[in-house]
């Protein structure tokens, strides 16, 4: 919803315009969103208390009941060079959460090592909107719940959900199923959150989304040193793009991840394109680096 522009609905099938009586084919037939619409919707989402949700709003989103999220743009108010407030909202993006239970079953044999009964350090990689968070959530659930029939134990899973996307917490309570043995730290920066969970919850598996900053990488190394397994994601279209990010290239070249799983939406979100053995990928990257040098 963008002030002064047509109302748009995006689905897996593509983009649609919305009029007062439903779907329409042309932008000029669509309902034009007003600033008043945005203000009214925002008040409804915050239960008529904008100031009570200022901390979330300044990060550009609100967590909603049911695990859904709303993103915002508007005028940024700075204080000492940092974002203090977001005001004069000009667009709202409502994202409807969908958990697809069983989506990650095909990944389990690659992520879970049955002989050692432990979870491999795993990185899920895909372009935006290709299903990696959905797969990550389902893996967390599957690993947490375990499967007594197959002999797969349930693991203590800890999730650092910096943007409330994995567990979809609302007022601190997960709205999406992330498993019976899972603890969630909501709205916390990844690097700090990983350390907090390792110290306080003694997890066997630490889960987080969208790795990339240098401090995140250092935290991942610390988690691995504690003996916990790491399950995380990163944005990239392929390995070549991935290794252009220095922090991730460092982890890959040092063989920290035992599995690197490339996803796409070629046959729908969550399409598995390739699964790399981390040690083999590390050797290949080191060889390429020597050849370039």
N, C-alpha and C positions, 0 to 999 in steps of 0.2 A: 504494500500500500504506500504509494508515493503521492504527496500532496500535489494536487493539480494535474495528476496523470491517471491513465486508465488502471482499473483494478485488475490484477493479474493473478492467476492460479497456475502453479507449476506442479506437474505430476510426472511419473515415470514416462507417460506417453508424450510429454512435451508441455508447451506453454498454451494457456487458454486465457481468454478475456472474459470478465464477468460483468453482466448487466444486471439490472434490477430484477429481471425474470429468469436469470440463469446464464448459461454459457452463450457467448456471441462470437462471431468469427472476425469482426473487424474492430480495431481500437476505438474508432469513433462511436461504436455502438455500446462500448463499455461504460460502466459507472465511473465518473471522475471523482477520485478521493479528495476530500477537503481537509484543510488543517483542523477544522472542528471535529471531523471524524477521527483523526489521529489522536486528538486530545481526549475525546470521549473514550476511545478504546484503551488508551494508556491509563486513564483513571479507573476503568473497570479492572484492568490487569493488576493494578496496585491497590485495589480495594479502596480507592479514593484517598490514598495516602502516599503521594509521590516521595515525600521526604523519608518515609520508612524504608523505601527501596533504593535510596540514592546510591548506596555502595555498589549495588548491582548495575544500576543505570549508568553510572560513570564508566563501567566496563563495556557498555553497549548492548547489554542483553538483560532479560528477565527470565528466571525459571518459573514455569507455570505448572499448575496441578496436572497430573497425568504424565509428567515427564516431557511436556512440550516446552518450547522456548520461543521467545520473541526477541529479535534483534532490532536495534534502533540506530538511526543517524540523526544528526542535528547540529546545533551550535555547541562547540566544546569550550568550556570555561577552564582556563589554566590557572594554577597557583604554583609559583616557583618552578615553572616548566613542566609540571605534572598535571594530569587531568584531575580536576576537582569535581566538575559537574558536567552533565550533558543536558542542554536546554533547547528550546525552540525546535522540537522534533519535526523532521520533514519526511521520514519514511519509517515504516514498520514491516519487518519480515517475520511472519509467524511460521515456525517450522513444526510440523506435526510429527511427533515421535512414533516410530514403529519398531517394536522389537520383533525379530524374526527368530523364534526359538527353533533350534536345530540347524540354523544357517551355517554354523561353524563345525558341524560334525565331520565334514570332509577334511578339516584341518587338524583334527585331534591326533591322528596317527603321526603327524609331523611335529606337533607341538609337545605331545606327551610321550615320554620314553617309558614304555611298559617294562623293559628289563630292569631299569634303575628306579622305576616308580617315582620319577620326578619330571618337572616341566622344563623344557629347553628354553633358554633365553631366545626370545622370538621377536622379530620386527616385521610388522605388517606394513606394506608400502602400496600406496595407490594415489591417483589424482583425486581432487576434491569430488565428493558425491559419488564415490565408487564403492561405498559400503564398508569401509574399513572399521568405522566405529561400531556399526552393527555387528560385524564379525568379532570385534574385540569384546563387546558386551556379552555375546553368546559364549565365547571361549571362557570368559570369567565365570559365567553361570555354570557351564559344564564342568570346569575344573573345581569349582567350589562345591557343587552338589555331589560330584563323583558318580560312580556307577557300580554298585555292589555286584550286579550280575556279571559284569565283565572283569571285576576285580580292580577297577580303577578307583583309588581312594579319593575322598574329598580333601581338598587343600584349603588351608587358611589363605584367603585372598584379600589383599588390601588395594583399594582403588584410590588414586589421587585424581579427583574429577575437577580439574581447574575451572572448566566452563560449564559444569553441570550437564554434560552431554552423554556421558557413559551410563551413569545410574539415574540421571534425570531427577535429582533431588529437588524436593519442594519443602521449604521450611525444615531442612535437614534430613528428611526421610526419603529414601530412594523410591521413585515411582515406577521404575522398571526392574525386572527380575535379574539380579546379578548374583544370585546364589545364596544358600543358607549359611555359608561360612565366610561371607564377605563383609568387610568393614570399608566404609566409604568416607573419605575426607573431602568434603565438598567446598568448591570455591577457593581452593588453596593453590598457590603457585607450585608447579610440579617439583622443582628441585627441593624446596623446603618441605613440601608434603611427603616426598619419598623418605626423607630423613626422619620426619616426625613419626611416620608409620612404622619404620624399621625399629625405632627406639621404643615405641609404645605398644605395638600390637603383635610383634614377633611373627610377621607373615611368612608364608612359604612362597607366595607368588605376589609380586608387586605389579600393578597394572596402571598404566597412564597413557595419555593420548597426545599425539602431535609433538614428538620429540624434535629438538633442533637447536636450542640455545646452548651455549657452552656450559652454563651452570647445570642444565639438565643432564648433559653428558657426564659431568663429574659426579652427579648424584647417582646416575645409573651404575657407574663404576663402584661407588660405595655400596650400593645395594648388592651387587654381585659379590663383593668381598664379604658380605655378611652371610652368604650362602643361600639367600633367597633367589628365586628365578624372576626374570624381568620379561614382561609382556607389554609391548608398546607399539606405536604406529609412527609413520612419517609421511609427509606429502612428497610425491615424486611420480613421474610417468614411467621411469625406468631406472636401472642401476646407474647409468651414466649421469643422469640428473641428480641422483641421490649423492654420488660421491663428489659432486661439485659443492656440496655443503661441508665445509671443513670439519665441523664437529661430528657429523655422522660418518664422514669418510674415516676419521680417526678410529671410531668404534668398529667399523667394518674391517679396516686394515689390520686391526689388532685382534680380530676374530672373536669379539665379545659375544656377538649374536650367533647362536648355533643354527638358527634357521632364519632366512629372510624370504618372506612370502610376498610376491607381487600380485596385486589385485587390479581389476579394471571393471568397467561396466559394459564390456563388449557383448556379453550375453545377459545383461542385467547386472545391477550392483552386486559386488561380491564374487565376480568371475575370477577364478584362480588362473593366472597366466603362467606363473613359474615359481618353483620353490627351490631356493638355493641352500646348499649346505654351507654354513657359515665359515668353516675351516677352508673349504675349497675356494669360496669367494675371496677370503682373505689372501690366500696364496696367489690367486689370479690378479688381484689388485696390486699386491706387492711386486709381482712380475711386471705388470703394466707400468708401474711407477719407475722401476729400474730401467725399462726399455726407453721410456720418455727421457729419463735422466741421461 
